[in-house]
Amino acid sequence: SRWASLSTPRAPPGSVPLWRFCSGMAAAVAAASAVVGATVAATVASTLGPESRPRGAVVAVAAGAGGLGGFLLWRLTRSAARRGLEGALEVAAAEERALRLVDRIHACQPRRFEDVLDEASYCAEVERWVLELRGGPIHVPPALRLAARAAHLERGAVSSEGFGEGRQGYLSWRAKARRRQGERLEEILLAVGVERGLVARACALVGKELPIQDVDMQTMEDAACLIFLGHRLCQFQADKDDGTMADILQKTWRKMSPQAQAKAVVLDYTPRMLGCLLEGAAAAADLQASVAPMVAPRLPAATVTLLRDSCALVPQDKFGDEFYGRLFAEDENLREVFDVPAARPQNIPKVVRMLLDLLDSEQVPRFERVIHAMAALSRHFARFRTAHLAAIKKALVRSITDYAPSKEKKKISQAWEAFFYSVCAVSCPFLIMNDRLFESANSTASALPLPSGGTLAGNLASQGVALLEMCLRVSGLSQGGTAAPEEVLHRITEARDWLMDAVRDDVNAYCGLVSSFIAVTATPEEPSSANARVLQGGAVIAAAAGAAAEEAERRRWLRRSVEVPLYIAELSYGAAVACLQCRRQIKRSLQPEWVAGAKLMRTATEIALRNVSTNLLSIRGQGNSEALEKRFAKLRDTEPPWEDLCNFGIS
């Protein structure tokens, strides 16, 4: 048996067995003892004078005594080695008897209707995962081997009836079943002669009585979680919604060690369960959005249909490899970013199909949560940054359009561009807000207009306000300086925080606007021709309502593209006006920084107002545009505070 062979001391190929090694060492010690005895006797004889020198017979006797001592030492050591070998063989034999008996008991147990695996198959899977997680049989302690083989020992012997419905009833039944499993395993192991200490630990592992900090207990928990994900998940999720499954997978993920999590991400999941796993893993790592994720644009029905149909044309077994081939041709450095188990080529078509399935209007909130989870996980674990998005967009669009009919390539490319910007509307605000300074410069220089000029204007405004705040605080702390009023400091601190939020909002607004404008919509002729000719009565009305909803979506993003930069300009103006009263308190050495801050705010305001002016033209006369126009006119007609803010003289 393999377990007996593991417990028996075995030598690697080309080496000698342990007992022969010990005997050889004992013989060497005996010979050395004889040599030492003779050497000592000879040395004594040579150092003494002729009258005191012992006879040759005495020297011979001393050498013989040394040899006799060595011989006795060899015999004792050899006997101890043999006794140790016999003890190890007896322990291995007892373990083997226990494992055979456990296997026979497994074979007699009926498979319960609700179980995906029978008892023997389940325990075989536990054993397989334990071996894989611990790096092979030689690294698995005997108690863990026994516990793995007996993980579900006679679990069905305890009926679930009488424990009540729901989770509490299930937990009560499971606790009793575990106690019985431990008792039964103890009975079996003691009956075949397994050592009591080993029995106690194996039973504690089966009964989950040890703390999760115990390495063997964690391995058992990892194996159970991996079996759930690999075998039971499809059956388990059938009657549960996505939110429930994401919560369950979050709890499962928290139970697992990082090593087991790395094994879990390469298991085979349906697109739906892959999305739930991404949500759960992000939540388990505390990477979920602290508030609701950014809003994604609702793509027109024609775009969604085109996306799904064109994706179906791509051979799914080639999709991942072709995508990565194009991606790495764009940027070889991305190999390191995507060198993670979750990013294997087989998962690429699953992720794309999962996202396409979530494009229906009622599913978009979950689309937003999944995208945020993907962005957070990829940034945290794979060092993914905003600058990488340009290469991904190019590789994705080309991987799809290569299989598109020639006449449809342009329209399909346009649809996937719109899809990509809808993804960016959720992911980019998170990524940009977490980019470091040099990463932000890299993303600005990439072949994708993210961050846009409006986003950078918001960032300029926040940095300008921060400079003014710094000057006020340092001047107040200086000798002879005057502290700024608390209400002023509070107002500019608040403005700085709001401006940073506006940066995130501007990224979202820009991506949503681009997506809604390049998305493919039904042409005006379509409702009365081709497919639409068969539509009658209510169907025609529904089509018209869909077109109206798509137009309303575009107007929504246009309005947002006005509101956000207008807000940036208003915050900059307000912070500047609040600081006017404190400008003469600024230390002379800090005046250049104060002027720099004011100029940053001025530049940001000019950029923001230019964007407002441009986008207002598109929504003028629609909905509530009048209120936005009044706010814009007020800022435009107000005397700019920038010159006064930089005037340090006495009026």
Secondary structure as UniProt FT lines:
FT   HELIX           2..7
FT   TURN            13..14
FT   HELIX           18..47
FT   TURN            50..52
FT   HELIX           56..108
FT   TURN            113..114
FT   HELIX           119..134
FT   HELIX           137..139
FT   HELIX           142..149
FT   TURN            150..154
FT   HELIX           155..157
FT   TURN            161..162
FT   HELIX           166..191
FT   TURN            192..193
FT   HELIX           196..206
FT   TURN            207..208
FT   TURN            212..213
FT   HELIX           215..227
FT   HELIX           228..232
FT   HELIX           233..236
FT   TURN            237..239
FT   HELIX           242..255
FT   HELIX           258..264
FT   TURN            265..266
FT   HELIX           271..284
FT   TURN            285..286
FT   HELIX           301..312
FT   HELIX           316..330
FT   TURN            332..333
FT   HELIX           334..337
FT   HELIX           341..343
FT   TURN            345..346
FT   HELIX           347..357
FT   HELIX           361..363
FT   HELIX           364..382
FT   HELIX           386..388
FT   HELIX           389..401
FT   TURN            402..403
FT   HELIX           406..408
FT   HELIX           409..434
FT   HELIX           437..445
FT   HELIX           453..477
FT   TURN            479..480
FT   HELIX           486..518
FT   TURN            524..525
FT   HELIX           526..528
FT   HELIX           530..534
FT   HELIX           538..579
FT   HELIX           580..585
FT   HELIX           588..590
FT   HELIX           591..619
FT   TURN            620..621
FT   TURN            623..624
FT   HELIX           625..637
FT   HELIX           642..645
//
